[in-house]
Amino acid sequence: MSFELLRGTRPVAALLAFGAVTYTAWALEAVLVTGLDPARTYVSELAAADQPRGGLFRATDLIAGLLVLAGALWAFVRYRPRRLWTVTGWAGIAFFGAVTAADSRLPLSCAPTADPQCAAREAAGLVPVTHAAHSWSSSLATTGAVVAMVALTLAARRYGRWAPLARTGPVIVTVELLATVWTLAAIAAFEAGQGTWLLGTGQRIQVLLVAVWLAVLALSVAREKLYE
């Protein structure tokens, strides 16, 4: 690999691509015995402190966050973007990566959607600080991802760059927003004692689309010079 290649878009694309793949590690639940129902439970419950595979999923979240953060910082330092939507987008990616890494260090202590006693302790405020903080860190990570997806998709279309993202980004973002609304509504229903409304399904679609979008962005920047 030449020095010029290292200075180009390949490192940014590689970091984002590996980050996207690692961010889908929760899909291992299809082959691992977790005891959690994917249609009803939070993705983050896989990484809860009392879960047998929790350490694995916390580690993959940490790695994914650091890879995505590194990709965004490399883009900022090397290419110094100045246009509004591009700056906002890369900042959103960096924020998403940093908070995802931090989120992995603030695991749930138990699985509230699968364990009524856990849900009762959570409602009574009898859970560790890390458990209580997890909902905030997860919300912030989701916000960063959505901001990045909207901003860089707009940048791709408005500035005539990153053809794959310009073509497919609007569809991915639209479905992501719908999945986010579904997830938020399901969380509200669960907290009100009205069931889970397939919370797990909605959230898994949500996080999967973040990974798909990151992969499309990685492909886009790998194919052309990373413009402002």
MARMI-352093 format. One record per residue (C-alpha): residue in three letters; x, y, z. Coordinates in nm, 4 decimals. Layout:
BEGIN
 residuo        u        v        w
     ALA        X        Y        Z
...
//
This chain:
BEGIN
 residuo        u        v        w
     MET   0.0000   0.0000   0.0000
     SER   0.1515   0.3326  -0.1049
     PHE   0.1922   0.6380   0.1165
     GLU  -0.0482   0.8299  -0.1074
     LEU  -0.3127   0.5623  -0.0506
     LEU  -0.2679   0.5959   0.3239
     ARG  -0.3183   0.9699   0.2895
     GLY  -0.6342   0.9246   0.0833
     THR  -0.9814   0.8016   0.1587
     ARG  -0.8975   0.4356   0.2212
     PRO  -0.8207   0.4663   0.5961
     VAL  -1.1433   0.6591   0.6579
     ALA  -1.3426   0.4050   0.4551
     ALA  -1.1750   0.1079   0.6265
     LEU  -1.2356   0.2406   0.9769
     LEU  -1.6013   0.3134   0.9017
     ALA  -1.6526  -0.0230   0.7324
     PHE  -1.4980  -0.2233   1.0165
     GLY  -1.6925  -0.0116   1.2637
     ALA  -2.0166  -0.0882   1.0786
     VAL  -1.9478  -0.4623   1.0806
     THR  -1.8569  -0.4646   1.4497
     TYR  -2.1669  -0.2603   1.5324
     THR  -2.3784  -0.5501   1.4030
     ALA  -2.2240  -0.7995   1.6477
     TRP  -2.5606  -0.8174   1.8252
     ALA  -2.6749  -1.0347   1.5314
     LEU  -2.4683  -1.3139   1.6879
     GLU  -2.7731  -1.3707   1.9059
     ALA  -2.9018  -1.5751   1.6118
     VAL  -2.6412  -1.8424   1.6843
     LEU  -2.5619  -1.7859   2.0518
     VAL  -2.7851  -1.8869   2.3401
     THR  -2.8792  -1.5606   2.5126
     GLY  -3.2171  -1.6395   2.6673
     LEU  -3.3523  -1.3068   2.5386
     ASP  -3.6348  -1.2679   2.2865
     PRO  -3.5086  -1.0499   1.9966
     ALA  -3.8610  -0.9279   1.9233
     ARG  -3.9180  -0.7939   2.2763
     THR  -3.5866  -0.6993   2.4341
     TYR  -3.3497  -0.4050   2.4014
     VAL  -3.0340  -0.4724   2.2010
     SER  -2.8376  -0.3354   2.4970
     GLU  -2.9810  -0.6063   2.7223
     LEU  -2.7488  -0.8502   2.5464
     ALA  -2.4628  -0.6575   2.7074
     ALA  -2.6200  -0.6347   3.0543
     ALA  -2.3912  -0.7121   3.3442
     ASP  -2.5893  -1.0200   3.4460
     GLN  -2.6043  -1.1741   3.0982
     PRO  -2.3761  -1.4697   3.0136
     ARG  -2.2541  -1.3115   2.6877
     GLY  -2.2539  -0.9567   2.8223
     GLY  -1.8769  -0.9173   2.8122
     LEU  -1.8653  -1.0086   2.4443
     PHE  -2.1286  -0.7560   2.3420
     ARG  -1.9794  -0.4802   2.5579
     ALA  -1.6425  -0.5399   2.3940
     THR  -1.7825  -0.5259   2.0406
     ASP  -1.9700  -0.2037   2.1196
     LEU  -1.6491  -0.0497   2.2524
     ILE  -1.4519  -0.1523   1.9437
     ALA  -1.7247  -0.0324   1.7068
     GLY  -1.7443   0.3060   1.8766
     LEU  -1.3684   0.3568   1.8709
     LEU  -1.3401   0.2559   1.5041
     VAL  -1.6156   0.4951   1.3964
     LEU  -1.4728   0.7749   1.6112
     ALA  -1.1287   0.7205   1.4589
     GLY  -1.2727   0.7308   1.1065
     ALA  -1.4508   1.0596   1.1718
     LEU  -1.1468   1.2192   1.3371
     TRP  -0.9229   1.1070   1.0499
     ALA  -1.1639   1.2733   0.8067
     PHE  -1.1618   1.5956   1.0112
     VAL  -0.7865   1.6193   1.0583
     ARG  -0.6854   1.5186   0.7068
     TYR  -0.9519   1.6962   0.5011
     ARG  -1.0601   1.9875   0.7204
     PRO  -1.4241   2.0084   0.6013
     ARG  -1.5852   2.3536   0.6144
     ARG  -1.9276   2.3181   0.4529
     LEU  -2.2134   2.3180   0.7049
     TRP  -2.3735   1.9805   0.6292
     THR  -2.0389   1.8045   0.5972
     VAL  -1.9038   1.9440   0.9236
     THR  -2.2301   1.8598   1.1006
     GLY  -2.2297   1.5082   0.9579
     TRP  -1.8733   1.4196   1.0511
     ALA  -1.9239   1.5754   1.3949
     GLY  -2.2335   1.3576   1.4367
     ILE  -2.0355   1.0475   1.3434
     ALA  -1.7566   1.1373   1.5862
     PHE  -2.0123   1.2004   1.8618
     PHE  -2.1910   0.8740   1.7861
     GLY  -1.8637   0.6802   1.7997
     ALA  -1.7485   0.8415   2.1238
     VAL  -2.0812   0.7945   2.3018
     THR  -2.1155   0.4356   2.1760
     ALA  -1.7743   0.3571   2.3250
     ALA  -1.8747   0.5259   2.6513
     ASP  -2.2111   0.3473   2.6445
     SER  -2.0322   0.0124   2.6459
     ARG  -1.8779   0.1098   2.9808
     LEU  -2.2227   0.1946   3.1247
     PRO  -2.4044  -0.1374   3.0891
     LEU  -2.7465  -0.2241   3.2183
     SER  -2.7189  -0.4273   3.5383
     CYS  -3.0012  -0.6588   3.4296
     ALA  -3.2576  -0.7055   3.1524
     PRO  -3.5744  -0.5097   3.2399
     THR  -3.7909  -0.6302   2.9493
     ALA  -3.7143  -0.9952   3.0290
     ASP  -3.6938  -0.9827   3.4085
     PRO  -3.9911  -0.8353   3.6014
     GLN  -3.7793  -0.7981   3.9156
     CYS  -3.5236  -0.5971   3.7172
     ALA  -3.8017  -0.3785   3.5760
     ALA  -3.9349  -0.3192   3.9277
     ARG  -3.5915  -0.2201   4.0595
     GLU  -3.5451   0.0103   3.7622
     ALA  -3.8837   0.1779   3.8199
     ALA  -3.8011   0.2229   4.1899
     GLY  -3.4573   0.3679   4.1145
     LEU  -3.2814   0.0790   4.2845
     VAL  -3.0342   0.0105   4.0042
     PRO  -2.6655   0.1093   3.9829
     VAL  -2.5699   0.4507   3.8486
     THR  -2.4295   0.2877   3.5349
     HIS  -2.7671   0.1259   3.4667
     ALA  -2.9513   0.4558   3.5100
     ALA  -2.6966   0.6393   3.2941
     HIS  -2.7259   0.3857   3.0146
     SER  -3.0572   0.5183   2.8861
     TRP  -2.9054   0.8649   2.8497
     SER  -2.5906   0.7445   2.6756
     SER  -2.7934   0.5247   2.4391
     SER  -3.0243   0.8144   2.3548
     LEU  -2.7282   1.0421   2.2874
     ALA  -2.5650   0.7821   2.0627
     THR  -2.8859   0.7439   1.8632
     THR  -2.9160   1.1216   1.8312
     GLY  -2.5596   1.1480   1.7017
     ALA  -2.6211   0.8725   1.4482
     VAL  -2.9433   1.0283   1.3179
     VAL  -2.7853   1.3745   1.2909
     ALA  -2.4913   1.2267   1.0993
     MET  -2.7133   1.0266   0.8666
     VAL  -2.9344   1.3230   0.7802
     ALA  -2.6498   1.5737   0.7456
     LEU  -2.4112   1.3673   0.5314
     THR  -2.6923   1.2361   0.3137
     LEU  -2.7952   1.5981   0.2487
     ALA  -2.4303   1.6858   0.1849
     ALA  -2.3946   1.4027  -0.0659
     ARG  -2.6959   1.5214  -0.2626
     ARG  -2.6402   1.8948  -0.2253
     TYR  -2.2692   1.8966  -0.3056
     GLY  -2.2790   1.6258  -0.5741
     ARG  -2.0449   1.3837  -0.3931
     TRP  -2.0447   1.0231  -0.2710
     ALA  -2.2736   0.8772  -0.5371
     PRO  -2.3781   0.5582  -0.3512
     LEU  -2.4797   0.7631  -0.0469
     ALA  -2.6596   1.0211  -0.2594
     ARG  -2.8641   0.7447  -0.4249
     THR  -2.9514   0.5242  -0.1295
     GLY  -2.9116   0.7567   0.1674
     PRO  -3.2601   0.9136   0.1537
     VAL  -3.4311   0.5730   0.1683
     ILE  -3.2094   0.4520   0.4536
     VAL  -3.2631   0.7742   0.6492
     THR  -3.6399   0.7648   0.5990
     VAL  -3.6701   0.4072   0.7253
     GLU  -3.4302   0.4888   1.0103
     LEU  -3.6535   0.7745   1.1247
     LEU  -3.9604   0.5501   1.1094
     ALA  -3.7811   0.2803   1.3097
     THR  -3.6750   0.5420   1.5640
     VAL  -4.0353   0.6573   1.6095
     TRP  -4.1433   0.2929   1.6472
     THR  -3.8740   0.2316   1.9089
     LEU  -3.9588   0.5438   2.1081
     ALA  -4.3304   0.4582   2.1034
     ALA  -4.2539   0.1017   2.2139
     ILE  -4.0350   0.2247   2.5002
     ALA  -4.3133   0.4572   2.6159
     ALA  -4.5626   0.1689   2.6007
     PHE  -4.3316  -0.0602   2.7998
     GLU  -4.2694   0.2029   3.0672
     ALA  -4.6463   0.2592   3.0925
     GLY  -4.7048  -0.1132   3.1441
     GLN  -4.8693  -0.1587   2.8039
     GLY  -4.6400  -0.4318   2.6687
     THR  -4.3351  -0.4019   2.4465
     TRP  -4.4972  -0.3361   2.1048
     LEU  -4.2205  -0.5463   1.9456
     LEU  -3.9654  -0.3092   2.0927
     GLY  -3.6785  -0.5414   2.0087
     THR  -3.7727  -0.5659   1.6436
     GLY  -3.8010  -0.1905   1.6019
     GLN  -3.4719  -0.1218   1.7747
     ARG  -3.2881  -0.3919   1.5833
     ILE  -3.4065  -0.2396   1.2560
     GLN  -3.2909   0.0970   1.3872
     VAL  -2.9371  -0.0097   1.4775
     LEU  -2.9020  -0.2274   1.1678
     LEU  -2.9786   0.0710   0.9450
     VAL  -2.7121   0.2772   1.1203
     ALA  -2.4599   0.0066   1.0304
     VAL  -2.5884  -0.0181   0.6722
     TRP  -2.5630   0.3587   0.6321
     LEU  -2.2067   0.3593   0.7669
     ALA  -2.1173   0.0855   0.5192
     VAL  -2.2646   0.2861   0.2306
     LEU  -2.0709   0.5930   0.3457
     ALA  -1.7520   0.3862   0.3636
     LEU  -1.8088   0.2623   0.0087
     SER  -1.8791   0.6168  -0.1082
     VAL  -1.5622   0.7719   0.0336
     ALA  -1.3528   0.4784  -0.0864
     ARG  -1.4632   0.5420  -0.4451
     GLU  -1.3725   0.9072  -0.4679
     LYS  -1.1732   1.1849  -0.3108
     LEU  -1.3154   1.3001   0.0216
     TYR  -1.4360   1.6510  -0.0519
     GLU  -1.5558   1.9139   0.1891
//
